[in-house]
Amino acid sequence: MKKSMLDNLKAVVSNTLTDDIKMIDIDELHESADNFFVVEHIEQFAQTILGQGGVKDNLIVRPLKTGGYEIISGHRRRAAVQYLLDKGENIARVLPCLVQNYADEDDKMLDLILMNVSARQISDQELWKCYETLDKILKEKKDKGEYYGRLRDDIANTLGVSASQVGKMQNVDKNAIEPVKAAVASGELSISTANEIAKLDKEEQSKITDLSKVQPKDIKKKVVEKPVVTSSNDDSSDYDDDEEVLDTSIDDEPELQAKLREAVKRTNDETAVATNSNDDKYTTIAMKGYLLLAAEEASFSVEQINALLGGIMKALKNYDKAEAENKFLSR
């Protein structure tokens, strides 16, 4: 299988770490204005560095036209060493750095994200910024013909999260009103809660006056079923043809997953006792089973599962096999 562009970028970054390393004075190392990763717990981190006798892992930097170097990865290491120097500790002020040159800002941002997410546990606030940045860069590269992968899968692999989690962020990006997105970006709102809010229509979303007090369970009670929008019926979508823009993850619905498993088990049991002389029953049971499996694979929400099951019952009652086949073939 051909590696994705992001896999190749990771390999490039890994290989360059074996190149010559330059020792650079801390005063020549400047924070990146584009860095959105939180620099925290410096005092504790400084003690770790002091205990190991200095910085052992290379910082990633790039030369600045104005002099000095911009830090791509290593903001916490620089801050920890500066803290120790200010405290009068005996610590080297020169740090090992891999100097990188980038063709453009997008490649720099890809490295900034790749190197930082692999070295730490990131918050929802940081994860959202990573998603926004990667989504923008990869869409632009796809438009230029420089990238041909699946956005959801490649973003998930790069950030070390599930495709379902990326789907939640896609849902927020596509369907949430701006105050909700801003609350995620500021760390006021979790991605999971924002995902639930984004399932409401925009008028309902605007009625929420205090986002900091919102609980997902309260939002779920208000969710009104709305259709899943895909790029096949929305020409303005930038997502792959088989990617759902509206995420309906059931990661946080263990009860639903259990019900689905039980339903599929029941379907399999019924199918096992079906005879060849009862082809219609066999086909109906198998169809229901496949639809339930499809719903599970697509991470449908509780509301969508209920709507799907209700729709199945109505369709089976009101239409015959020929009408169903014609409906499929006419798509």
Rosetta blueprint (number, residue, H / E / L):
1 M L
2 K L
3 K L
4 S L
5 M H
6 L H
7 D H
8 N H
9 L H
10 K H
11 A H
12 V H
13 V H
14 S H
15 N H
16 T H
17 L L
18 T L
19 D L
20 D L
21 I L
22 K E
23 M E
24 I E
25 D E
26 I H
27 D H
28 E H
29 L E
30 H E
31 E L
32 S L
33 A L
34 D L
35 N L
36 F L
37 F L
38 V L
39 V L
40 E L
41 H L
42 I H
43 E H
44 Q H
45 F H
46 A H
47 Q H
48 T H
49 I H
50 L H
51 G H
52 Q L
53 G L
54 G L
55 V L
56 K L
57 D L
58 N L
59 L E
60 I E
61 V E
62 R E
63 P E
64 L L
65 K L
66 T L
67 G L
68 G L
69 Y E
70 E E
71 I E
72 I E
73 S E
74 G L
75 H H
76 R H
77 R H
78 R H
79 A H
80 A H
81 V H
82 Q H
83 Y H
84 L H
85 L H
86 D H
87 K L
88 G L
89 E L
90 N L
91 I L
92 A L
93 R L
94 V E
95 L E
96 P E
97 C E
98 L E
99 V E
100 Q L
101 N L
102 Y L
103 A L
104 D L
105 E H
106 D H
107 D H
108 K H
109 M H
110 L H
111 D H
112 L H
113 I H
114 L H
115 M H
116 N H
117 V H
118 S L
119 A L
120 R L
121 Q L
122 I L
123 S L
124 D H
125 Q H
126 E H
127 L H
128 W H
129 K H
130 C H
131 Y H
132 E H
133 T H
134 L H
135 D H
136 K H
137 I H
138 L H
139 K H
140 E H
141 K H
142 K H
143 D H
144 K L
145 G L
146 E L
147 Y L
148 Y L
149 G L
150 R L
151 L H
152 R H
153 D H
154 D H
155 I H
156 A H
157 N H
158 T H
159 L H
160 G L
161 V L
162 S L
163 A H
164 S H
165 Q H
166 V H
167 G H
168 K H
169 M H
170 Q H
171 N H
172 V H
173 D H
174 K H
175 N H
176 A L
177 I L
178 E H
179 P H
180 V H
181 K H
182 A H
183 A H
184 V H
185 A H
186 S H
187 G L
188 E L
189 L L
190 S L
191 I H
192 S H
193 T H
194 A H
195 N H
196 E H
197 I H
198 A H
199 K L
200 L L
201 D L
202 K H
203 E H
204 E H
205 Q H
206 S H
207 K L
208 I L
209 T L
210 D L
211 L H
212 S H
213 K H
214 V L
215 Q L
216 P H
217 K H
218 D H
219 I H
220 K H
221 K L
222 K L
223 V L
224 V L
225 E L
226 K L
227 P L
228 V L
229 V L
230 T E
231 S L
232 S L
233 N L
234 D L
235 D L
236 S L
237 S L
238 D L
239 Y L
240 D L
241 D L
242 D L
243 E L
244 E E
245 V L
246 L L
247 D L
248 T L
249 S L
250 I L
251 D L
252 D L
253 E L
254 P H
255 E H
256 L H
257 Q H
258 A H
259 K H
260 L H
261 R H
262 E H
263 A H
264 V H
265 K H
266 R H
267 T H
268 N H
269 D H
270 E H
271 T H
272 A H
273 V H
274 A L
275 T L
276 N H
277 S H
278 N H
279 D H
280 D H
281 K H
282 Y H
283 T H
284 T H
285 I H
286 A H
287 M H
288 K H
289 G H
290 Y H
291 L H
292 L H
293 L H
294 A H
295 A H
296 E H
297 E H
298 A L
299 S L
300 F L
301 S L
302 V H
303 E H
304 Q H
305 I H
306 N H
307 A H
308 L H
309 L H
310 G H
311 G H
312 I H
313 M H
314 K H
315 A H
316 L H
317 K H
318 N H
319 Y L
320 D L
321 K H
322 A H
323 E H
324 A H
325 E H
326 N H
327 K H
328 F H
329 L H
330 S L
331 R L
